[in-house]
Amino acid sequence: MEVMRTSLYIPANNLRFVAKAPMSGADIVTFDIEDAVPPQEKANARRITAENLALAASGGSEVHVRVNGWHTEWTNDDLEAVVRPGLDGITLPKTRNADDVKRLDWKVSELEQRYGMPEGSVKLNVLLETASGIMNAYEICTASRRLVSVFFGAVDYCADMRIKRTNLGAEQRVARSTVAIAARSAGLVAMDAPFADFSNMADFEQNTLDGIDMGFEGRMIIHPSQIPVAHRLYSPTDEAVAHARKVKQFFEEEGLAKGLASVSMDGAMVDTPVYVAACEVIERWEAIQAKEAKRKGA
């Protein structure tokens, strides 16, 4: 199970932020060469990224890079510069259709082969943040076996739709849900949008909880202060894990072992979907524990 509760985005040309990356505690550190970097700094950002992949990974986080989208003139140069041993993933912004993903897959495969990297070692993530991207969500999500996650991009989506963006995001609900459903149907992790008002933790928490109700399992982070809150919200509580273990044991002993597919536990019905959900809670908790152990050992 992929654990991607937080993906902290750092401007790839900012050496001060890059130096702090290993201490972030995020599940993923993402060097941003796209919106966070002005055109005149793109080449510098590529160089800094390539030189600091190992540094960013030294804290136990995965290391990804958000390159510029295919609608720009920079994507190929970005990929040529940063796809190197030590890179865990590439994120493609403003993904419009399946062809954008297939083109990225082909280029990353070629670079892996060129630099002697294991085939398929670089994961792919996409950002759906335009009306066309949302409309093509499912075909995008199924365009490559390398894909592991799909991000919703609220800022660009609202700009493209010519609507006002708010903290609680009622205007984004249909698009967010579409991304989450498409991701889940393709077996990918649904990643929520960045929350720009980073000093407003109450709205950040509510916005995150709303996304969790839609099926999001992590989100883009733009400020380190958001990481502990996000990790708490995207992780099963101790009570949820204890209940899941009880459901799993009871169903296996009183249901499956006795040839029953539905049993009553504490006045509530437990059937196969409830059992499967409990098993997934336990699996997610175990995956999170493994990731935290890896980080502590880094």
C-alpha beads as a LAMMPS data file, in Angstrom:
LAMMPS data file: protein, C-alpha beads

298 atoms
297 bonds

1 atom types
1 bond types

-500.0 500.0 xlo xhi
-500.0 500.0 ylo yhi
-500.0 500.0 zlo zhi

Masses

1 110.0

Atoms # bond

1 1 1 0.000 0.000 0.000
2 1 1 1.377 3.399 -1.020
3 1 1 1.560 5.817 1.918
4 1 1 1.498 9.354 0.558
5 1 1 -0.049 11.445 3.306
6 1 1 2.044 14.510 2.550
7 1 1 4.005 15.775 -0.414
8 1 1 5.908 18.900 0.639
9 1 1 6.621 21.202 -2.297
10 1 1 9.775 23.304 -2.139
11 1 1 10.967 25.846 -4.726
12 1 1 13.825 24.020 -6.399
13 1 1 15.935 27.171 -6.785
14 1 1 15.764 28.120 -3.095
15 1 1 18.880 26.704 -1.428
16 1 1 17.642 27.562 2.075
17 1 1 14.486 25.489 1.618
18 1 1 16.416 22.710 -0.089
19 1 1 18.792 22.482 2.869
20 1 1 15.837 22.005 5.240
21 1 1 14.213 19.258 3.146
22 1 1 15.687 16.292 5.075
23 1 1 14.168 17.609 8.333
24 1 1 10.652 18.108 6.999
25 1 1 9.203 14.763 8.093
26 1 1 7.017 14.630 4.978
27 1 1 6.306 11.323 3.290
28 1 1 7.467 12.921 0.039
29 1 1 9.667 15.933 -0.660
30 1 1 8.895 17.407 -4.074
31 1 1 11.312 19.760 -5.784
32 1 1 9.095 22.181 -7.682
33 1 1 10.505 23.396 -10.998
34 1 1 7.108 24.583 -12.252
35 1 1 5.045 27.377 -10.665
36 1 1 7.493 28.089 -7.834
37 1 1 10.335 28.938 -10.233
38 1 1 10.371 31.899 -12.679
39 1 1 11.486 31.290 -16.288
40 1 1 14.951 32.792 -15.817
41 1 1 15.608 30.387 -12.907
42 1 1 14.506 27.108 -14.551
43 1 1 18.040 26.016 -15.482
44 1 1 19.341 26.828 -12.012
45 1 1 16.467 24.909 -10.415
46 1 1 17.229 21.827 -12.535
47 1 1 20.869 21.916 -11.490
48 1 1 20.091 22.321 -7.789
49 1 1 17.544 19.497 -7.940
50 1 1 19.923 17.066 -9.613
51 1 1 22.658 17.890 -7.096
52 1 1 20.434 17.457 -4.039
53 1 1 18.385 14.299 -4.650
54 1 1 20.438 12.356 -2.097
55 1 1 20.313 15.188 0.434
56 1 1 16.518 15.377 0.294
57 1 1 16.253 11.604 0.695
58 1 1 18.589 11.514 3.699
59 1 1 15.713 12.259 6.082
60 1 1 13.757 9.195 4.990
61 1 1 11.343 10.901 2.588
62 1 1 10.759 9.874 -1.002
63 1 1 12.051 12.469 -3.463
64 1 1 9.897 13.606 -6.385
65 1 1 10.142 16.457 -8.861
66 1 1 7.317 18.500 -10.352
67 1 1 8.435 19.351 -13.856
68 1 1 6.812 21.846 -16.187
69 1 1 3.851 20.612 -18.241
70 1 1 3.949 19.586 -21.877
71 1 1 2.152 22.805 -22.818
72 1 1 5.433 24.622 -22.088
73 1 1 8.857 24.541 -23.756
74 1 1 10.647 23.258 -20.638
75 1 1 9.411 19.712 -19.932
76 1 1 11.993 17.795 -21.913
77 1 1 14.902 19.791 -20.452
78 1 1 13.501 19.266 -16.944
79 1 1 13.356 15.497 -17.394
80 1 1 16.781 15.298 -18.988
81 1 1 18.239 17.090 -15.976
82 1 1 16.547 15.340 -13.045
83 1 1 15.821 11.713 -13.986
84 1 1 18.832 10.198 -12.269
85 1 1 19.506 7.450 -9.719
86 1 1 17.998 8.609 -6.418
87 1 1 14.828 10.034 -7.955
88 1 1 11.632 8.341 -6.770
89 1 1 8.978 10.120 -8.810
90 1 1 7.967 12.707 -11.389
91 1 1 4.818 14.815 -11.147
92 1 1 3.307 16.240 -14.335
93 1 1 1.193 19.378 -13.894
94 1 1 -1.797 20.462 -15.954
95 1 1 -2.235 16.998 -17.441
96 1 1 -4.768 17.302 -20.237
97 1 1 -5.258 13.786 -21.583
98 1 1 -3.867 10.258 -21.730
99 1 1 -1.347 11.210 -24.418
100 1 1 0.391 13.564 -21.970
101 1 1 0.917 10.616 -19.614
102 1 1 2.054 8.209 -22.336
103 1 1 4.570 10.739 -23.610
104 1 1 5.943 11.171 -20.083
105 1 1 6.126 7.411 -19.542
106 1 1 8.094 6.961 -22.769
107 1 1 10.570 9.726 -21.927
108 1 1 11.172 8.542 -18.363
109 1 1 11.662 4.962 -19.605
110 1 1 14.254 6.154 -22.115
111 1 1 16.155 8.052 -19.415
112 1 1 16.073 5.115 -16.995
113 1 1 17.638 2.945 -19.674
114 1 1 20.231 5.600 -20.507
115 1 1 21.407 5.924 -16.910
116 1 1 21.239 2.250 -15.967
117 1 1 18.306 2.664 -13.591
118 1 1 15.923 -0.257 -12.944
119 1 1 13.026 -0.179 -15.371
120 1 1 9.965 1.334 -13.741
121 1 1 11.881 2.686 -10.751
122 1 1 10.579 6.241 -11.255
123 1 1 6.946 6.608 -10.249
124 1 1 4.594 8.949 -12.068
125 1 1 2.053 11.325 -10.545
126 1 1 -0.251 13.689 -12.403
127 1 1 -2.004 16.906 -11.506
128 1 1 -5.558 17.411 -12.764
129 1 1 -6.171 21.127 -12.526
130 1 1 -8.014 22.205 -15.668
131 1 1 -11.504 21.583 -16.968
132 1 1 -10.132 19.321 -19.715
133 1 1 -8.074 17.367 -17.199
134 1 1 -11.108 16.772 -14.994
135 1 1 -13.222 15.684 -17.973
136 1 1 -10.511 13.193 -19.014
137 1 1 -9.763 12.003 -15.463
138 1 1 -10.343 8.262 -15.907
139 1 1 -8.444 7.901 -19.188
140 1 1 -5.558 9.828 -17.647
141 1 1 -5.553 7.620 -14.546
142 1 1 -5.347 4.461 -16.642
143 1 1 -2.777 5.685 -19.182
144 1 1 0.353 4.207 -17.550
145 1 1 1.269 1.412 -15.163
146 1 1 3.828 3.756 -13.620
147 1 1 1.140 6.019 -12.192
148 1 1 0.801 5.852 -8.421
149 1 1 -1.171 8.987 -7.573
150 1 1 -3.374 11.736 -8.940
151 1 1 -3.421 15.233 -7.455
152 1 1 -6.293 17.676 -7.652
153 1 1 -5.105 21.239 -8.306
154 1 1 -7.582 23.732 -6.840
155 1 1 -5.865 27.018 -7.705
156 1 1 -5.500 26.403 -11.425
157 1 1 -8.859 24.640 -11.618
158 1 1 -10.696 27.640 -10.166
159 1 1 -8.769 29.990 -12.444
160 1 1 -9.617 27.869 -15.479
161 1 1 -13.292 27.772 -14.467
162 1 1 -13.312 31.520 -13.704
163 1 1 -14.679 30.946 -10.221
164 1 1 -13.644 32.273 -6.824
165 1 1 -11.615 29.847 -4.726
166 1 1 -12.543 29.568 -1.048
167 1 1 -10.928 27.825 1.920
168 1 1 -13.744 25.324 2.438
169 1 1 -14.020 24.669 -1.287
170 1 1 -17.722 24.159 -1.984
171 1 1 -17.042 25.389 -5.536
172 1 1 -14.495 22.579 -6.015
173 1 1 -16.576 19.676 -4.730
174 1 1 -17.634 18.159 -8.053
175 1 1 -14.135 18.321 -9.522
176 1 1 -12.487 17.015 -6.333
177 1 1 -14.904 14.093 -6.172
178 1 1 -14.311 13.318 -9.845
179 1 1 -10.554 13.122 -9.297
180 1 1 -10.927 10.929 -6.200
181 1 1 -13.322 8.534 -7.933
182 1 1 -11.148 8.271 -11.050
183 1 1 -8.063 7.625 -8.916
184 1 1 -9.742 4.935 -6.859
185 1 1 -11.216 3.233 -9.929
186 1 1 -7.689 2.976 -11.361
187 1 1 -6.162 1.775 -8.095
188 1 1 -4.237 5.008 -7.523
189 1 1 -3.823 7.257 -4.487
190 1 1 -6.023 10.354 -4.597
191 1 1 -4.020 13.392 -3.448
192 1 1 -5.816 16.582 -2.463
193 1 1 -4.961 20.120 -3.492
194 1 1 -2.613 22.471 -1.648
195 1 1 -4.216 24.690 0.974
196 1 1 -2.892 28.185 0.404
197 1 1 -4.058 29.856 3.651
198 1 1 -1.430 27.962 5.648
199 1 1 -1.797 30.035 8.835
200 1 1 -5.487 29.070 9.130
201 1 1 -5.211 25.614 10.687
202 1 1 -8.911 25.340 11.513
203 1 1 -9.931 25.694 7.864
204 1 1 -7.019 23.488 6.787
205 1 1 -8.226 20.707 9.055
206 1 1 -11.842 21.034 7.923
207 1 1 -10.833 21.125 4.257
208 1 1 -8.697 18.012 4.772
209 1 1 -11.512 16.157 6.526
210 1 1 -13.890 17.042 3.689
211 1 1 -11.386 15.588 1.237
212 1 1 -11.009 12.430 3.300
213 1 1 -14.781 11.972 3.078
214 1 1 -14.390 12.075 -0.728
215 1 1 -11.632 9.453 -0.740
216 1 1 -8.404 11.491 -0.632
217 1 1 -5.553 9.799 1.246
218 1 1 -2.994 12.607 1.231
219 1 1 -2.367 16.085 -0.106
220 1 1 0.121 18.566 -1.446
221 1 1 1.712 20.590 1.365
222 1 1 3.088 24.096 0.912
223 1 1 4.212 24.803 4.494
224 1 1 5.916 22.447 6.977
225 1 1 3.477 23.447 9.742
226 1 1 0.739 21.577 7.865
227 1 1 2.579 18.243 7.958
228 1 1 1.807 17.064 11.538
229 1 1 -1.887 17.872 11.148
230 1 1 -2.095 16.113 7.794
231 1 1 -0.288 13.037 9.113
232 1 1 -2.704 12.814 12.019
233 1 1 -5.788 13.161 9.850
234 1 1 -4.649 10.759 7.128
235 1 1 -3.623 8.057 9.631
236 1 1 -6.036 5.640 11.341
237 1 1 -6.564 6.448 15.008
238 1 1 -5.601 3.943 17.689
239 1 1 -9.306 3.384 18.314
240 1 1 -9.955 2.699 14.620
241 1 1 -7.091 0.187 14.460
242 1 1 -8.261 -1.585 17.620
243 1 1 -11.812 -1.811 16.259
244 1 1 -10.563 -3.068 12.882
245 1 1 -8.556 -5.809 14.570
246 1 1 -11.588 -6.836 16.615
247 1 1 -13.779 -6.955 13.490
248 1 1 -11.180 -8.957 11.581
249 1 1 -10.717 -11.543 14.320
250 1 1 -14.445 -11.876 15.050
251 1 1 -15.424 -12.274 11.391
252 1 1 -12.710 -14.831 10.741
253 1 1 -13.585 -16.882 13.831
254 1 1 -17.371 -16.528 13.938
255 1 1 -18.033 -16.019 10.236
256 1 1 -15.537 -17.484 7.803
257 1 1 -14.544 -20.416 10.011
258 1 1 -18.213 -21.384 10.364
259 1 1 -19.181 -20.846 6.743
260 1 1 -21.041 -17.585 7.386
261 1 1 -20.710 -14.356 5.392
262 1 1 -22.636 -12.181 7.823
263 1 1 -22.469 -12.125 11.633
264 1 1 -23.609 -9.847 14.446
265 1 1 -20.974 -8.204 16.639
266 1 1 -21.894 -5.839 19.469
267 1 1 -25.326 -5.298 17.975
268 1 1 -24.039 -4.408 14.494
269 1 1 -23.883 -6.487 11.332
270 1 1 -20.445 -7.486 10.064
271 1 1 -20.305 -8.828 6.518
272 1 1 -17.660 -9.153 3.824
273 1 1 -17.421 -5.416 2.891
274 1 1 -17.051 -4.492 6.567
275 1 1 -14.360 -7.147 6.961
276 1 1 -12.474 -5.939 3.882
277 1 1 -12.608 -2.341 5.135
278 1 1 -11.208 -3.445 8.498
279 1 1 -8.367 -5.297 6.805
280 1 1 -7.523 -2.169 4.791
281 1 1 -7.391 -0.045 7.959
282 1 1 -4.907 -2.513 9.458
283 1 1 -2.876 -2.639 6.241
284 1 1 -2.684 1.157 6.067
285 1 1 -1.661 1.400 9.718
286 1 1 1.092 -1.172 9.200
287 1 1 2.343 0.634 6.081
288 1 1 2.469 3.923 7.986
289 1 1 4.389 2.296 10.841
290 1 1 6.902 0.897 8.344
291 1 1 7.360 4.307 6.726
292 1 1 7.871 6.006 10.094
293 1 1 10.400 3.337 11.112
294 1 1 12.309 3.909 7.878
295 1 1 12.391 7.644 8.504
296 1 1 13.663 7.209 12.058
297 1 1 16.378 4.894 10.780
298 1 1 17.489 7.318 8.055

Bonds

1 1 1 2
2 1 2 3
3 1 3 4
4 1 4 5
5 1 5 6
6 1 6 7
7 1 7 8
8 1 8 9
9 1 9 10
10 1 10 11
11 1 11 12
12 1 12 13
13 1 13 14
14 1 14 15
15 1 15 16
16 1 16 17
17 1 17 18
18 1 18 19
19 1 19 20
20 1 20 21
21 1 21 22
22 1 22 23
23 1 23 24
24 1 24 25
25 1 25 26
26 1 26 27
27 1 27 28
28 1 28 29
29 1 29 30
30 1 30 31
31 1 31 32
32 1 32 33
33 1 33 34
34 1 34 35
35 1 35 36
36 1 36 37
37 1 37 38
38 1 38 39
39 1 39 40
40 1 40 41
41 1 41 42
42 1 42 43
43 1 43 44
44 1 44 45
45 1 45 46
46 1 46 47
47 1 47 48
48 1 48 49
49 1 49 50
50 1 50 51
51 1 51 52
52 1 52 53
53 1 53 54
54 1 54 55
55 1 55 56
56 1 56 57
57 1 57 58
58 1 58 59
59 1 59 60
60 1 60 61
61 1 61 62
62 1 62 63
63 1 63 64
64 1 64 65
65 1 65 66
66 1 66 67
67 1 67 68
68 1 68 69
69 1 69 70
70 1 70 71
71 1 71 72
72 1 72 73
73 1 73 74
74 1 74 75
75 1 75 76
76 1 76 77
77 1 77 78
78 1 78 79
79 1 79 80
80 1 80 81
81 1 81 82
82 1 82 83
83 1 83 84
84 1 84 85
85 1 85 86
86 1 86 87
87 1 87 88
88 1 88 89
89 1 89 90
90 1 90 91
91 1 91 92
92 1 92 93
93 1 93 94
94 1 94 95
95 1 95 96
96 1 96 97
97 1 97 98
98 1 98 99
99 1 99 100
100 1 100 101
101 1 101 102
102 1 102 103
103 1 103 104
104 1 104 105
105 1 105 106
106 1 106 107
107 1 107 108
108 1 108 109
109 1 109 110
110 1 110 111
111 1 111 112
112 1 112 113
113 1 113 114
114 1 114 115
115 1 115 116
116 1 116 117
117 1 117 118
118 1 118 119
119 1 119 120
120 1 120 121
121 1 121 122
122 1 122 123
123 1 123 124
124 1 124 125
125 1 125 126
126 1 126 127
127 1 127 128
128 1 128 129
129 1 129 130
130 1 130 131
131 1 131 132
132 1 132 133
133 1 133 134
134 1 134 135
135 1 135 136
136 1 136 137
137 1 137 138
138 1 138 139
139 1 139 140
140 1 140 141
141 1 141 142
142 1 142 143
143 1 143 144
144 1 144 145
145 1 145 146
146 1 146 147
147 1 147 148
148 1 148 149
149 1 149 150
150 1 150 151
151 1 151 152
152 1 152 153
153 1 153 154
154 1 154 155
155 1 155 156
156 1 156 157
157 1 157 158
158 1 158 159
159 1 159 160
160 1 160 161
161 1 161 162
162 1 162 163
163 1 163 164
164 1 164 165
165 1 165 166
166 1 166 167
167 1 167 168
168 1 168 169
169 1 169 170
170 1 170 171
171 1 171 172
172 1 172 173
173 1 173 174
174 1 174 175
175 1 175 176
176 1 176 177
177 1 177 178
178 1 178 179
179 1 179 180
180 1 180 181
181 1 181 182
182 1 182 183
183 1 183 184
184 1 184 185
185 1 185 186
186 1 186 187
187 1 187 188
188 1 188 189
189 1 189 190
190 1 190 191
191 1 191 192
192 1 192 193
193 1 193 194
194 1 194 195
195 1 195 196
196 1 196 197
197 1 197 198
198 1 198 199
199 1 199 200
200 1 200 201
201 1 201 202
202 1 202 203
203 1 203 204
204 1 204 205
205 1 205 206
206 1 206 207
207 1 207 208
208 1 208 209
209 1 209 210
210 1 210 211
211 1 211 212
212 1 212 213
213 1 213 214
214 1 214 215
215 1 215 216
216 1 216 217
217 1 217 218
218 1 218 219
219 1 219 220
220 1 220 221
221 1 221 222
222 1 222 223
223 1 223 224
224 1 224 225
225 1 225 226
226 1 226 227
227 1 227 228
228 1 228 229
229 1 229 230
230 1 230 231
231 1 231 232
232 1 232 233
233 1 233 234
234 1 234 235
235 1 235 236
236 1 236 237
237 1 237 238
238 1 238 239
239 1 239 240
240 1 240 241
241 1 241 242
242 1 242 243
243 1 243 244
244 1 244 245
245 1 245 246
246 1 246 247
247 1 247 248
248 1 248 249
249 1 249 250
250 1 250 251
251 1 251 252
252 1 252 253
253 1 253 254
254 1 254 255
255 1 255 256
256 1 256 257
257 1 257 258
258 1 258 259
259 1 259 260
260 1 260 261
261 1 261 262
262 1 262 263
263 1 263 264
264 1 264 265
265 1 265 266
266 1 266 267
267 1 267 268
268 1 268 269
269 1 269 270
270 1 270 271
271 1 271 272
272 1 272 273
273 1 273 274
274 1 274 275
275 1 275 276
276 1 276 277
277 1 277 278
278 1 278 279
279 1 279 280
280 1 280 281
281 1 281 282
282 1 282 283
283 1 283 284
284 1 284 285
285 1 285 286
286 1 286 287
287 1 287 288
288 1 288 289
289 1 289 290
290 1 290 291
291 1 291 292
292 1 292 293
293 1 293 294
294 1 294 295
295 1 295 296
296 1 296 297
297 1 297 298
